[in-house]
């Protein structure tokens, strides 16, 4: 979670708690976590969105697997709620994932 901790801290407290509960589900179930709790980001084979409150939250955690571990890359607004914000978050997530895969820091 360290990659996105600063963004997580900016969420309203109730949304932060909901997102952390979703992360706990991801940690417990891994790739078996079903929809509507998680889904693939459209057009991004290696990027998934964690959907707090079964998708009823206005926030998403964008994650990927790196070296067998799930990494939360960024916190994003829900795509329909804020399309430009979601697109910017996807770009940020891709950049951070590339940096992590290259052995750098995001």
Gaussian input, Z-matrix of N, CA and C with variables (Angstrom, degrees):
# hf/3-21g

backbone

0 1
 N
 C     1     B1
 C     2     B2     1     A1
 N     3     B3     2     A2     1     D1
 C     4     B4     3     A3     2     D2
 C     5     B5     4     A4     3     D3
 N     6     B6     5     A5     4     D4
 C     7     B7     6     A6     5     D5
 C     8     B8     7     A7     6     D6
 N     9     B9     8     A8     7     D7
 C    10    B10     9     A9     8     D8
 C    11    B11    10    A10     9     D9
 N    12    B12    11    A11    10    D10
 C    13    B13    12    A12    11    D11
 C    14    B14    13    A13    12    D12
 N    15    B15    14    A14    13    D13
 C    16    B16    15    A15    14    D14
 C    17    B17    16    A16    15    D15
 N    18    B18    17    A17    16    D16
 C    19    B19    18    A18    17    D17
 C    20    B20    19    A19    18    D18
 N    21    B21    20    A20    19    D19
 C    22    B22    21    A21    20    D20
 C    23    B23    22    A22    21    D21
 N    24    B24    23    A23    22    D22
 C    25    B25    24    A24    23    D23
 C    26    B26    25    A25    24    D24
 N    27    B27    26    A26    25    D25
 C    28    B28    27    A27    26    D26
 C    29    B29    28    A28    27    D27
 N    30    B30    29    A29    28    D28
 C    31    B31    30    A30    29    D29
 C    32    B32    31    A31    30    D30
 N    33    B33    32    A32    31    D31
 C    34    B34    33    A33    32    D32
 C    35    B35    34    A34    33    D33
 N    36    B36    35    A35    34    D34
 C    37    B37    36    A36    35    D35
 C    38    B38    37    A37    36    D36
 N    39    B39    38    A38    37    D37
 C    40    B40    39    A39    38    D38
 C    41    B41    40    A40    39    D39
 N    42    B42    41    A41    40    D40
 C    43    B43    42    A42    41    D41
 C    44    B44    43    A43    42    D42
 N    45    B45    44    A44    43    D43
 C    46    B46    45    A45    44    D44
 C    47    B47    46    A46    45    D45
 N    48    B48    47    A47    46    D46
 C    49    B49    48    A48    47    D47
 C    50    B50    49    A49    48    D48
 N    51    B51    50    A50    49    D49
 C    52    B52    51    A51    50    D50
 C    53    B53    52    A52    51    D51
 N    54    B54    53    A53    52    D52
 C    55    B55    54    A54    53    D53
 C    56    B56    55    A55    54    D54
 N    57    B57    56    A56    55    D55
 C    58    B58    57    A57    56    D56
 C    59    B59    58    A58    57    D57
 N    60    B60    59    A59    58    D58
 C    61    B61    60    A60    59    D59
 C    62    B62    61    A61    60    D60
 N    63    B63    62    A62    61    D61
 C    64    B64    63    A63    62    D62
 C    65    B65    64    A64    63    D63
 N    66    B66    65    A65    64    D64
 C    67    B67    66    A66    65    D65
 C    68    B68    67    A67    66    D66
 N    69    B69    68    A68    67    D67
 C    70    B70    69    A69    68    D68
 C    71    B71    70    A70    69    D69
 N    72    B72    71    A71    70    D70
 C    73    B73    72    A72    71    D71
 C    74    B74    73    A73    72    D72
 N    75    B75    74    A74    73    D73
 C    76    B76    75    A75    74    D74
 C    77    B77    76    A76    75    D75
 N    78    B78    77    A77    76    D76
 C    79    B79    78    A78    77    D77
 C    80    B80    79    A79    78    D78
 N    81    B81    80    A80    79    D79
 C    82    B82    81    A81    80    D80
 C    83    B83    82    A82    81    D81
 N    84    B84    83    A83    82    D82
 C    85    B85    84    A84    83    D83
 C    86    B86    85    A85    84    D84
 N    87    B87    86    A86    85    D85
 C    88    B88    87    A87    86    D86
 C    89    B89    88    A88    87    D87
 N    90    B90    89    A89    88    D88
 C    91    B91    90    A90    89    D89
 C    92    B92    91    A91    90    D90
 N    93    B93    92    A92    91    D91
 C    94    B94    93    A93    92    D92
 C    95    B95    94    A94    93    D93
 N    96    B96    95    A95    94    D94
 C    97    B97    96    A96    95    D95
 C    98    B98    97    A97    96    D96
 N    99    B99    98    A98    97    D97
 C   100   B100    99    A99    98    D98
 C   101   B101   100   A100    99    D99
 N   102   B102   101   A101   100   D100
 C   103   B103   102   A102   101   D101
 C   104   B104   103   A103   102   D102
 N   105   B105   104   A104   103   D103
 C   106   B106   105   A105   104   D104
 C   107   B107   106   A106   105   D105
 N   108   B108   107   A107   106   D106
 C   109   B109   108   A108   107   D107
 C   110   B110   109   A109   108   D108
 N   111   B111   110   A110   109   D109
 C   112   B112   111   A111   110   D110
 C   113   B113   112   A112   111   D111
 N   114   B114   113   A113   112   D112
 C   115   B115   114   A114   113   D113
 C   116   B116   115   A115   114   D114
 N   117   B117   116   A116   115   D115
 C   118   B118   117   A117   116   D116
 C   119   B119   118   A118   117   D117
 N   120   B120   119   A119   118   D118
 C   121   B121   120   A120   119   D119
 C   122   B122   121   A121   120   D120
 N   123   B123   122   A122   121   D121
 C   124   B124   123   A123   122   D122
 C   125   B125   124   A124   123   D123
 N   126   B126   125   A125   124   D124
 C   127   B127   126   A126   125   D125
 C   128   B128   127   A127   126   D126
 N   129   B129   128   A128   127   D127
 C   130   B130   129   A129   128   D128
 C   131   B131   130   A130   129   D129
 N   132   B132   131   A131   130   D130
 C   133   B133   132   A132   131   D131
 C   134   B134   133   A133   132   D132
 N   135   B135   134   A134   133   D133
 C   136   B136   135   A135   134   D134
 C   137   B137   136   A136   135   D135
 N   138   B138   137   A137   136   D136
 C   139   B139   138   A138   137   D137
 C   140   B140   139   A139   138   D138
 N   141   B141   140   A140   139   D139
 C   142   B142   141   A141   140   D140
 C   143   B143   142   A142   141   D141
 N   144   B144   143   A143   142   D142
 C   145   B145   144   A144   143   D143
 C   146   B146   145   A145   144   D144
 N   147   B147   146   A146   145   D145
 C   148   B148   147   A147   146   D146
 C   149   B149   148   A148   147   D147
 N   150   B150   149   A149   148   D148
 C   151   B151   150   A150   149   D149
 C   152   B152   151   A151   150   D150
 N   153   B153   152   A152   151   D151
 C   154   B154   153   A153   152   D152
 C   155   B155   154   A154   153   D153
 N   156   B156   155   A155   154   D154
 C   157   B157   156   A156   155   D155
 C   158   B158   157   A157   156   D156
 N   159   B159   158   A158   157   D157
 C   160   B160   159   A159   158   D158
 C   161   B161   160   A160   159   D159
 N   162   B162   161   A161   160   D160
 C   163   B163   162   A162   161   D161
 C   164   B164   163   A163   162   D162
 N   165   B165   164   A164   163   D163
 C   166   B166   165   A165   164   D164
 C   167   B167   166   A166   165   D165
 N   168   B168   167   A167   166   D166
 C   169   B169   168   A168   167   D167
 C   170   B170   169   A169   168   D168
 N   171   B171   170   A170   169   D169
 C   172   B172   171   A171   170   D170
 C   173   B173   172   A172   171   D171
 N   174   B174   173   A173   172   D172
 C   175   B175   174   A174   173   D173
 C   176   B176   175   A175   174   D174
 N   177   B177   176   A176   175   D175
 C   178   B178   177   A177   176   D176
 C   179   B179   178   A178   177   D177
 N   180   B180   179   A179   178   D178
 C   181   B181   180   A180   179   D179
 C   182   B182   181   A181   180   D180
 N   183   B183   182   A182   181   D181
 C   184   B184   183   A183   182   D182
 C   185   B185   184   A184   183   D183
 N   186   B186   185   A185   184   D184
 C   187   B187   186   A186   185   D185
 C   188   B188   187   A187   186   D186
 N   189   B189   188   A188   187   D187
 C   190   B190   189   A189   188   D188
 C   191   B191   190   A190   189   D189
 N   192   B192   191   A191   190   D190
 C   193   B193   192   A192   191   D191
 C   194   B194   193   A193   192   D192
 N   195   B195   194   A194   193   D193
 C   196   B196   195   A195   194   D194
 C   197   B197   196   A196   195   D195
 N   198   B198   197   A197   196   D196
 C   199   B199   198   A198   197   D197
 C   200   B200   199   A199   198   D198
 N   201   B201   200   A200   199   D199
 C   202   B202   201   A201   200   D200
 C   203   B203   202   A202   201   D201
 N   204   B204   203   A203   202   D202
 C   205   B205   204   A204   203   D203
 C   206   B206   205   A205   204   D204
 N   207   B207   206   A206   205   D205
 C   208   B208   207   A207   206   D206
 C   209   B209   208   A208   207   D207
 N   210   B210   209   A209   208   D208
 C   211   B211   210   A210   209   D209
 C   212   B212   211   A211   210   D210
 N   213   B213   212   A212   211   D211
 C   214   B214   213   A213   212   D212
 C   215   B215   214   A214   213   D213
 N   216   B216   215   A215   214   D214
 C   217   B217   216   A216   215   D215
 C   218   B218   217   A217   216   D216
 N   219   B219   218   A218   217   D217
 C   220   B220   219   A219   218   D218
 C   221   B221   220   A220   219   D219
 N   222   B222   221   A221   220   D220
 C   223   B223   222   A222   221   D221
 C   224   B224   223   A223   222   D222
 N   225   B225   224   A224   223   D223
 C   226   B226   225   A225   224   D224
 C   227   B227   226   A226   225   D225
 N   228   B228   227   A227   226   D226
 C   229   B229   228   A228   227   D227
 C   230   B230   229   A229   228   D228
 N   231   B231   230   A230   229   D229
 C   232   B232   231   A231   230   D230
 C   233   B233   232   A232   231   D231
 N   234   B234   233   A233   232   D232
 C   235   B235   234   A234   233   D233
 C   236   B236   235   A235   234   D234
 N   237   B237   236   A236   235   D235
 C   238   B238   237   A237   236   D236
 C   239   B239   238   A238   237   D237
 N   240   B240   239   A239   238   D238
 C   241   B241   240   A240   239   D239
 C   242   B242   241   A241   240   D240
 N   243   B243   242   A242   241   D241
 C   244   B244   243   A243   242   D242
 C   245   B245   244   A244   243   D243
 N   246   B246   245   A245   244   D244
 C   247   B247   246   A246   245   D245
 C   248   B248   247   A247   246   D246
 N   249   B249   248   A248   247   D247
 C   250   B250   249   A249   248   D248
 C   251   B251   250   A250   249   D249
 N   252   B252   251   A251   250   D250
 C   253   B253   252   A252   251   D251
 C   254   B254   253   A253   252   D252
 N   255   B255   254   A254   253   D253
 C   256   B256   255   A255   254   D254
 C   257   B257   256   A256   255   D255
 N   258   B258   257   A257   256   D256
 C   259   B259   258   A258   257   D257
 C   260   B260   259   A259   258   D258
 N   261   B261   260   A260   259   D259
 C   262   B262   261   A261   260   D260
 C   263   B263   262   A262   261   D261
 N   264   B264   263   A263   262   D262
 C   265   B265   264   A264   263   D263
 C   266   B266   265   A265   264   D264
 N   267   B267   266   A266   265   D265
 C   268   B268   267   A267   266   D266
 C   269   B269   268   A268   267   D267
 N   270   B270   269   A269   268   D268
 C   271   B271   270   A270   269   D269
 C   272   B272   271   A271   270   D270
 N   273   B273   272   A272   271   D271
 C   274   B274   273   A273   272   D272
 C   275   B275   274   A274   273   D273
 N   276   B276   275   A275   274   D274
 C   277   B277   276   A276   275   D275
 C   278   B278   277   A277   276   D276
 N   279   B279   278   A278   277   D277
 C   280   B280   279   A279   278   D278
 C   281   B281   280   A280   279   D279
 N   282   B282   281   A281   280   D280
 C   283   B283   282   A282   281   D281
 C   284   B284   283   A283   282   D282
 N   285   B285   284   A284   283   D283
 C   286   B286   285   A285   284   D284
 C   287   B287   286   A286   285   D285
 N   288   B288   287   A287   286   D286
 C   289   B289   288   A288   287   D287
 C   290   B290   289   A289   288   D288
 N   291   B291   290   A290   289   D289
 C   292   B292   291   A291   290   D290
 C   293   B293   292   A292   291   D291
 N   294   B294   293   A293   292   D292
 C   295   B295   294   A294   293   D293
 C   296   B296   295   A295   294   D294
 N   297   B297   296   A296   295   D295
 C   298   B298   297   A297   296   D296
 C   299   B299   298   A298   297   D297
 N   300   B300   299   A299   298   D298
 C   301   B301   300   A300   299   D299
 C   302   B302   301   A301   300   D300
 N   303   B303   302   A302   301   D301
 C   304   B304   303   A303   302   D302
 C   305   B305   304   A304   303   D303
 N   306   B306   305   A305   304   D304
 C   307   B307   306   A306   305   D305
 C   308   B308   307   A307   306   D306
 N   309   B309   308   A308   307   D307
 C   310   B310   309   A309   308   D308
 C   311   B311   310   A310   309   D309
 N   312   B312   311   A311   310   D310
 C   313   B313   312   A312   311   D311
 C   314   B314   313   A313   312   D312
 N   315   B315   314   A314   313   D313
 C   316   B316   315   A315   314   D314
 C   317   B317   316   A316   315   D315

   B1=1.4581
   B2=1.5230
   B3=1.3099
   B4=1.4607
   B5=1.5207
   B6=1.3181
   B7=1.4608
   B8=1.5241
   B9=1.3176
   B10=1.4657
   B11=1.5345
   B12=1.3280
   B13=1.4673
   B14=1.5224
   B15=1.3249
   B16=1.4668
   B17=1.5239
   B18=1.3246
   B19=1.4654
   B20=1.5248
   B21=1.3227
   B22=1.4619
   B23=1.5185
   B24=1.3107
   B25=1.4710
   B26=1.5261
   B27=1.3223
   B28=1.4729
   B29=1.5281
   B30=1.3353
   B31=1.4685
   B32=1.5201
   B33=1.3299
   B34=1.4582
   B35=1.5374
   B36=1.3242
   B37=1.4721
   B38=1.5244
   B39=1.3283
   B40=1.4634
   B41=1.5239
   B42=1.3239
   B43=1.4607
   B44=1.5302
   B45=1.3229
   B46=1.4658
   B47=1.5290
   B48=1.3302
   B49=1.4702
   B50=1.5238
   B51=1.3202
   B52=1.4690
   B53=1.5260
   B54=1.3306
   B55=1.4520
   B56=1.5281
   B57=1.3113
   B58=1.4657
   B59=1.5292
   B60=1.3208
   B61=1.4749
   B62=1.5325
   B63=1.3266
   B64=1.4647
   B65=1.5343
   B66=1.3325
   B67=1.4714
   B68=1.5239
   B69=1.3266
   B70=1.4687
   B71=1.5305
   B72=1.3177
   B73=1.4735
   B74=1.5231
   B75=1.3230
   B76=1.4532
   B77=1.5279
   B78=1.3128
   B79=1.4630
   B80=1.5350
   B81=1.3134
   B82=1.4641
   B83=1.5285
   B84=1.3238
   B85=1.4640
   B86=1.5240
   B87=1.3175
   B88=1.4599
   B89=1.5139
   B90=1.3283
   B91=1.4601
   B92=1.5288
   B93=1.3174
   B94=1.4750
   B95=1.5224
   B96=1.3289
   B97=1.4700
   B98=1.5235
   B99=1.3323
   B100=1.4674
   B101=1.5254
   B102=1.3261
   B103=1.4582
   B104=1.5394
   B105=1.2864
   B106=1.4508
   B107=1.5245
   B108=1.3297
   B109=1.4610
   B110=1.5250
   B111=1.3191
   B112=1.4531
   B113=1.5233
   B114=1.3207
   B115=1.4701
   B116=1.5200
   B117=1.3210
   B118=1.4552
   B119=1.5226
   B120=1.3242
   B121=1.4622
   B122=1.5195
   B123=1.3033
   B124=1.4672
   B125=1.5324
   B126=1.3276
   B127=1.4493
   B128=1.5213
   B129=1.3273
   B130=1.4648
   B131=1.5284
   B132=1.3044
   B133=1.4612
   B134=1.5222
   B135=1.3216
   B136=1.4654
   B137=1.5189
   B138=1.3068
   B139=1.4620
   B140=1.5254
   B141=1.3230
   B142=1.4603
   B143=1.5208
   B144=1.3213
   B145=1.4596
   B146=1.5190
   B147=1.3019
   B148=1.4511
   B149=1.5182
   B150=1.3301
   B151=1.4501
   B152=1.5397
   B153=1.3377
   B154=1.4664
   B155=1.5303
   B156=1.3127
   B157=1.4687
   B158=1.5305
   B159=1.3184
   B160=1.4735
   B161=1.5209
   B162=1.3190
   B163=1.4574
   B164=1.5140
   B165=1.3242
   B166=1.4660
   B167=1.5163
   B168=1.3107
   B169=1.4672
   B170=1.5208
   B171=1.3231
   B172=1.4679
   B173=1.5269
   B174=1.3459
   B175=1.4623
   B176=1.5113
   B177=1.3264
   B178=1.4555
   B179=1.5222
   B180=1.3213
   B181=1.4590
   B182=1.5252
   B183=1.3150
   B184=1.4536
   B185=1.5218
   B186=1.3370
   B187=1.4581
   B188=1.5186
   B189=1.3175
   B190=1.4573
   B191=1.5129
   B192=1.3156
   B193=1.4666
   B194=1.5152
   B195=1.3179
   B196=1.4577
   B197=1.5184
   B198=1.3115
   B199=1.4543
   B200=1.5205
   B201=1.3352
   B202=1.4566
   B203=1.5136
   B204=1.3151
   B205=1.4706
   B206=1.5199
   B207=1.3216
   B208=1.4567
   B209=1.5223
   B210=1.3288
   B211=1.4557
   B212=1.5224
   B213=1.3253
   B214=1.4681
   B215=1.5205
   B216=1.3185
   B217=1.4577
   B218=1.5197
   B219=1.3098
   B220=1.4588
   B221=1.5231
   B222=1.3103
   B223=1.4591
   B224=1.5267
   B225=1.3231
   B226=1.4620
   B227=1.5163
   B228=1.3222
   B229=1.4590
   B230=1.5259
   B231=1.2974
   B232=1.4670
   B233=1.5321
   B234=1.3265
   B235=1.4711
   B236=1.5232
   B237=1.3129
   B238=1.4726
   B239=1.5207
   B240=1.3219
   B241=1.4664
   B242=1.5330
   B243=1.3434
   B244=1.4599
   B245=1.5306
   B246=1.3477
   B247=1.4675
   B248=1.5318
   B249=1.3389
   B250=1.4728
   B251=1.5369
   B252=1.3187
   B253=1.4637
   B254=1.5160
   B255=1.3266
   B256=1.4588
   B257=1.5241
   B258=1.3358
   B259=1.4734
   B260=1.5241
   B261=1.3291
   B262=1.4668
   B263=1.5286
   B264=1.3185
   B265=1.4602
   B266=1.5275
   B267=1.3241
   B268=1.4668
   B269=1.5259
   B270=1.3160
   B271=1.4657
   B272=1.5278
   B273=1.3169
   B274=1.4711
   B275=1.5314
   B276=1.3218
   B277=1.4630
   B278=1.5245
   B279=1.3265
   B280=1.4645
   B281=1.5247
   B282=1.3242
   B283=1.4612
   B284=1.5280
   B285=1.3167
   B286=1.4578
   B287=1.5332
   B288=1.3203
   B289=1.4608
   B290=1.5269
   B291=1.3330
   B292=1.4585
   B293=1.5290
   B294=1.3270
   B295=1.4677
   B296=1.5252
   B297=1.3048
   B298=1.4631
   B299=1.5122
   B300=1.3105
   B301=1.4751
   B302=1.5248
   B303=1.3173
   B304=1.4669
   B305=1.5167
   B306=1.3326
   B307=1.4580
   B308=1.5061
   B309=1.3247
   B310=1.4612
   B311=1.5106
   B312=1.3129
   B313=1.4546
   B314=1.5127
   B315=1.3019
   B316=1.4545
   B317=1.5073
   A1=111.10
   A2=118.66
   A3=122.07
   A4=112.90
   A5=117.34
   A6=120.64
   A7=110.51
   A8=117.64
   A9=121.19
   A10=113.38
   A11=118.03
   A12=120.02
   A13=113.35
   A14=117.93
   A15=120.22
   A16=110.63
   A17=116.85
   A18=120.86
   A19=110.61
   A20=116.38
   A21=120.84
   A22=110.53
   A23=116.76
   A24=121.53
   A25=112.03
   A26=117.89
   A27=121.43
   A28=113.23
   A29=117.33
   A30=119.91
   A31=110.94
   A32=117.16
   A33=119.66
   A34=108.77
   A35=118.19
   A36=120.77
   A37=114.77
   A38=119.09
   A39=119.73
   A40=111.77
   A41=117.53
   A42=120.83
   A43=110.91
   A44=116.23
   A45=120.38
   A46=110.16
   A47=116.41
   A48=120.96
   A49=110.28
   A50=117.73
   A51=121.26
   A52=110.72
   A53=116.65
   A54=119.59
   A55=110.56
   A56=118.20
   A57=120.62
   A58=111.04
   A59=117.91
   A60=120.31
   A61=110.38
   A62=116.16
   A63=119.66
   A64=110.56
   A65=117.03
   A66=120.84
   A67=109.66
   A68=117.49
   A69=120.56
   A70=110.90
   A71=116.76
   A72=120.22
   A73=110.49
   A74=116.68
   A75=120.49
   A76=110.74
   A77=116.89
   A78=120.68
   A79=110.88
   A80=116.77
   A81=120.68
   A82=112.39
   A83=116.97
   A84=120.69
   A85=114.43
   A86=117.18
   A87=120.42
   A88=111.65
   A89=116.97
   A90=119.77
   A91=113.50
   A92=118.03
   A93=120.64
   A94=112.00
   A95=118.03
   A96=120.14
   A97=107.99
   A98=117.09
   A99=119.64
   A100=113.75
   A101=113.79
   A102=121.58
   A103=106.35
   A104=121.05
   A105=130.58
   A106=114.41
   A107=118.13
   A108=120.52
   A109=112.18
   A110=116.66
   A111=121.92
   A112=109.00
   A113=115.72
   A114=120.48
   A115=108.55
   A116=115.23
   A117=120.99
   A118=109.14
   A119=116.05
   A120=119.72
   A121=106.92
   A122=116.47
   A123=122.17
   A124=111.02
   A125=115.05
   A126=121.13
   A127=115.14
   A128=117.43
   A129=121.70
   A130=109.38
   A131=117.70
   A132=121.27
   A133=113.76
   A134=117.96
   A135=120.80
   A136=113.75
   A137=117.57
   A138=120.87
   A139=108.96
   A140=114.88
   A141=120.42
   A142=109.06
   A143=114.95
   A144=119.68
   A145=108.73
   A146=114.14
   A147=122.15
   A148=106.31
   A149=117.05
   A150=122.31
   A151=110.42
   A152=117.86
   A153=120.43
   A154=111.49
   A155=114.06
   A156=121.52
   A157=111.14
   A158=115.94
   A159=122.03
   A160=112.05
   A161=116.12
   A162=120.97
   A163=114.28
   A164=118.01
   A165=120.71
   A166=113.01
   A167=117.69
   A168=122.51
   A169=108.56
   A170=117.70
   A171=119.55
   A172=112.83
   A173=117.64
   A174=122.05
   A175=111.14
   A176=115.22
   A177=123.23
   A178=108.37
   A179=115.84
   A180=121.37
   A181=105.62
   A182=117.60
   A183=121.05
   A184=107.95
   A185=115.35
   A186=119.16
   A187=111.50
   A188=114.33
   A189=122.96
   A190=107.75
   A191=115.68
   A192=120.81
   A193=108.21
   A194=114.69
   A195=121.93
   A196=106.78
   A197=116.08
   A198=119.88
   A199=113.56
   A200=116.64
   A201=120.29
   A202=114.53
   A203=117.81
   A204=121.36
   A205=110.10
   A206=115.86
   A207=120.51
   A208=108.15
   A209=116.19
   A210=121.74
   A211=108.32
   A212=116.11
   A213=120.60
   A214=106.14
   A215=116.71
   A216=121.91
   A217=113.12
   A218=116.72
   A219=120.43
   A220=109.49
   A221=115.38
   A222=122.69
   A223=106.53
   A224=115.98
   A225=121.21
   A226=111.12
   A227=116.78
   A228=118.43
   A229=108.98
   A230=117.07
   A231=121.98
   A232=108.18
   A233=117.15
   A234=122.74
   A235=113.56
   A236=118.79
   A237=120.17
   A238=111.23
   A239=116.72
   A240=122.15
   A241=111.06
   A242=116.65
   A243=121.58
   A244=108.91
   A245=118.34
   A246=120.67
   A247=114.60
   A248=119.34
   A249=117.81
   A250=112.10
   A251=116.80
   A252=120.64
   A253=111.63
   A254=116.92
   A255=120.60
   A256=110.12
   A257=117.25
   A258=120.61
   A259=111.03
   A260=117.32
   A261=120.87
   A262=110.56
   A263=116.75
   A264=120.51
   A265=111.13
   A266=117.97
   A267=121.18
   A268=109.46
   A269=116.97
   A270=120.77
   A271=110.61
   A272=116.84
   A273=122.16
   A274=110.14
   A275=116.95
   A276=121.44
   A277=110.63
   A278=117.36
   A279=120.65
   A280=111.21
   A281=116.59
   A282=120.47
   A283=110.98
   A284=116.77
   A285=120.40
   A286=110.96
   A287=117.36
   A288=120.83
   A289=110.48
   A290=116.74
   A291=120.31
   A292=110.26
   A293=117.03
   A294=120.44
   A295=111.26
   A296=117.28
   A297=120.77
   A298=111.52
   A299=117.55
   A300=121.03
   A301=111.11
   A302=116.69
   A303=120.90
   A304=111.53
   A305=116.72
   A306=120.15
   A307=114.71
   A308=116.79
   A309=120.63
   A310=110.21
   A311=114.60
   A312=120.25
   A313=108.28
   A314=115.15
   A315=119.60
   A316=110.60
   D1=-16.20
   D2=-173.19
   D3=-54.55
   D4=-32.82
   D5=-177.33
   D6=-60.94
   D7=-37.30
   D8=-174.03
   D9=-110.85
   D10=14.63
   D11=-175.89
   D12=-60.07
   D13=-40.44
   D14=-179.39
   D15=-62.75
   D16=-39.84
   D17=179.21
   D18=-69.67
   D19=-39.26
   D20=177.85
   D21=-59.63
   D22=-40.49
   D23=-178.35
   D24=-63.91
   D25=-22.22
   D26=-178.69
   D27=-82.38
   D28=-13.47
   D29=-179.57
   D30=-70.79
   D31=152.17
   D32=171.69
   D33=-58.21
   D34=146.71
   D35=-174.65
   D36=-52.07
   D37=-43.01
   D38=-178.71
   D39=-67.65
   D40=-33.77
   D41=177.33
   D42=-72.78
   D43=-35.90
   D44=176.89
   D45=-61.92
   D46=-44.32
   D47=178.47
   D48=-62.44
   D49=-44.52
   D50=179.71
   D51=-61.45
   D52=-41.67
   D53=-180.00
   D54=-67.47
   D55=-39.86
   D56=178.41
   D57=-65.23
   D58=-34.84
   D59=174.92
   D60=-64.12
   D61=-39.68
   D62=177.95
   D63=-64.82
   D64=-38.09
   D65=177.02
   D66=-63.40
   D67=-40.29
   D68=177.44
   D69=-60.39
   D70=-40.90
   D71=177.00
   D72=-62.78
   D73=-42.46
   D74=178.58
   D75=-62.54
   D76=-41.65
   D77=179.30
   D78=-64.83
   D79=-37.24
   D80=-178.09
   D81=-74.90
   D82=-40.88
   D83=-173.02
   D84=-105.43
   D85=-16.87
   D86=-179.98
   D87=55.80
   D88=-136.24
   D89=-175.78
   D90=-68.35
   D91=-7.55
   D92=176.95
   D93=-84.58
   D94=-4.62
   D95=177.77
   D96=-62.42
   D97=120.64
   D98=-173.19
   D99=-88.50
   D100=166.47
   D101=166.10
   D102=-64.49
   D103=139.65
   D104=15.11
   D105=-95.02
   D106=10.00
   D107=-178.07
   D108=-76.08
   D109=-24.17
   D110=178.93
   D111=-151.74
   D112=155.09
   D113=174.94
   D114=-158.80
   D115=161.89
   D116=177.13
   D117=-74.46
   D118=138.29
   D119=173.73
   D120=-71.03
   D121=126.53
   D122=-175.74
   D123=-52.43
   D124=125.42
   D125=177.76
   D126=82.14
   D127=2.59
   D128=-177.82
   D129=-124.32
   D130=96.34
   D131=-174.38
   D132=-60.01
   D133=-33.27
   D134=-175.64
   D135=-106.73
   D136=18.45
   D137=-178.93
   D138=-128.17
   D139=128.77
   D140=-179.48
   D141=-121.52
   D142=158.37
   D143=174.39
   D144=-115.05
   D145=129.66
   D146=174.21
   D147=-88.67
   D148=126.79
   D149=-168.13
   D150=-113.66
   D151=91.11
   D152=179.72
   D153=-57.03
   D154=151.33
   D155=179.40
   D156=56.49
   D157=38.60
   D158=179.04
   D159=55.06
   D160=32.90
   D161=177.90
   D162=94.95
   D163=1.33
   D164=-177.93
   D165=-95.36
   D166=11.56
   D167=175.95
   D168=-97.93
   D169=148.87
   D170=176.35
   D171=-79.30
   D172=6.32
   D173=-177.35
   D174=-124.20
   D175=152.75
   D176=177.73
   D177=-134.91
   D178=149.08
   D179=169.22
   D180=-105.71
   D181=124.16
   D182=178.88
   D183=-92.97
   D184=126.25
   D185=-174.52
   D186=-133.82
   D187=164.40
   D188=175.99
   D189=-149.57
   D190=171.60
   D191=174.10
   D192=-105.86
   D193=129.99
   D194=176.70
   D195=-131.79
   D196=118.74
   D197=179.87
   D198=60.38
   D199=35.75
   D200=178.41
   D201=80.91
   D202=0.74
   D203=179.33
   D204=-114.14
   D205=146.63
   D206=173.37
   D207=-80.98
   D208=134.45
   D209=178.28
   D210=-125.17
   D211=123.41
   D212=173.16
   D213=-80.54
   D214=114.38
   D215=-173.52
   D216=-88.01
   D217=-35.56
   D218=-178.53
   D219=-164.90
   D220=164.57
   D221=173.39
   D222=-106.64
   D223=133.25
   D224=-174.22
   D225=-128.35
   D226=150.99
   D227=168.86
   D228=-71.72
   D229=153.88
   D230=178.22
   D231=-60.26
   D232=139.12
   D233=-171.38
   D234=-58.77
   D235=-42.14
   D236=-178.37
   D237=-74.59
   D238=-28.75
   D239=-179.05
   D240=-73.67
   D241=-38.74
   D242=-176.06
   D243=-148.42
   D244=77.45
   D245=-177.61
   D246=-54.84
   D247=-46.35
   D248=179.33
   D249=-63.70
   D250=-38.87
   D251=178.63
   D252=-65.02
   D253=-38.80
   D254=178.59
   D255=-66.96
   D256=-44.76
   D257=178.78
   D258=-60.26
   D259=-41.24
   D260=178.09
   D261=-64.09
   D262=-39.00
   D263=178.94
   D264=-67.20
   D265=-38.31
   D266=177.13
   D267=-62.09
   D268=-43.74
   D269=177.90
   D270=-61.21
   D271=-45.25
   D272=178.40
   D273=-60.74
   D274=-42.68
   D275=179.54
   D276=-62.97
   D277=-43.13
   D278=179.35
   D279=-62.64
   D280=-42.00
   D281=179.21
   D282=-64.78
   D283=-43.25
   D284=-179.81
   D285=-66.75
   D286=-40.41
   D287=178.54
   D288=-62.40
   D289=-43.59
   D290=179.61
   D291=-62.35
   D292=-42.61
   D293=178.89
   D294=-63.04
   D295=-42.11
   D296=179.35
   D297=-66.97
   D298=-40.01
   D299=179.85
   D300=-67.44
   D301=-28.44
   D302=178.37
   D303=-83.97
   D304=1.25
   D305=177.71
   D306=89.48
   D307=5.64
   D308=179.37
   D309=-91.72
   D310=-166.26
   D311=175.71
   D312=-112.40
   D313=150.33
   D314=-177.69
   D315=-97.58

